[in-house]
Amino acid sequence: MAQATFSVRMDETLKNQFDNLCQDFGMNMTTAINIFARAVVRQRRIPFEISSPDTQITRDGAIKAFQALRAQAKNNGVSDMTLNEINKEINNARREANK
């Protein structure tokens, strides 16, 4: 496969932060950009979120995440889950996280 060079200009502080996070993820910036580009092309959308395990969770951030999940549930036709079904899913997620 032929290779091509792709240059991006960005703020130096942002570049350093991005480089450091990529290292935290076990990859370099080139690999991260290639993963992103392949996923965007394959899924025809911005398909994922990468976050650092050191990210602090705030109440405001949690509320925004919940609102995004609510919108996603509505779009996927599962917004009518009962509280018991939701709690079961939460418990399953917690069990998986503790494995």
N, C-alpha and C positions, 0 to 999 in steps of 0.2 A: 504494500500500500504506500503510495506517495505521501510524503510528509509536507506540511506547509507551516510557515511561521505565522503566528498571530500575536500582534503587539497590542497591549492595552496600557493606556495612560491612566494613572490614578494617584491620589494623594499618597505621599510617602508613608505617612503614619498608617493609613489604611492598608497599604501594601505590607508593611511590617506586621500589622495585626493579623492580616490574612495568612501570611507566611507562617506566623507562630501557631495559628489555629490548625493550619494544614499539617504542621509537624505534630501537633497534639493528636490529630486523626491518623498519624502514621503515613502521611503522603506528602508530596511536594505540591506546589501551586499548579504546575503543569498537569499533574494527574487529576487534581481537583477540578480544573477547568474542563479537561477531557471527559471526566465522569458526568459533569453537568451538561456539556454539549450533547453527549450521546443520549442521555436521559431526556433532554428537551426534544431532540429530534425523534426519538422512539415514541414518546408519549404525547408529543405535540402540545406540551404545556410545561410550566415550571413544576416539576414533579415531586420535589422532596425538600426537606429542611435538614440541614446539617447543623448540629449544635455541639458546643463544647460541654463536657461533663462538669466543668467548673462553673457553668452559668448559674447565677443566682435566680431563684424563682421569687417573683414578687406577687403581691395580691393583684396588682393591675395587670401584670403579665398573665397570671392564671385566669383572670376574668376574660381577657382578650382571647386566650387559647380556648376557653370554654365556649365563647361566642362563635369562634371559628368552627369548632366541632359541632355546635348546634346547626350552623348553616350547612355544614357538610352532611350531617344526618338528614336534614330536610332535603337536600339535593339528591341523596341516595335513597330516599324513601323509607328511612328507619326512624323518623322523628316521633313515632307513636309508641316507642318502647315504654313499658311500665317501669315504675320505680324499682320493683323487684328484679326485672330484667337488667336494668342499668346497674344495680348493686351486684348482681351476679357477674356481670362483665368486669366491674371494678375489682371484685374479689379474684377473678381469674387472672386479671392483669397483675395484681399484687403477688399471687402465687408464682406466676411466671418470672416476675422480677426477682423473687427470692430464691430461685433455683440456682 
